[in-house]
């Protein structure tokens, strides 16, 4: 019997931070700046797969110091 594989549709903040190699504090800073917009289940923030992709695609290709030059 084959067990179906489920695609993860949303991430907790801890899971998202691990998935994108950022600290939870960095994730919260992006949320506070409006760069990352979570959805909420009650009071629990979750990052949908679509929002995760949008956020990652919006990041600059070079570090801030290289952009400012």
Helices and strands as residue ranges (DSSP letters): E 10-12, H 13-19, H 24-32, E 39-41, E 44-48, H 49-58, H 64-68
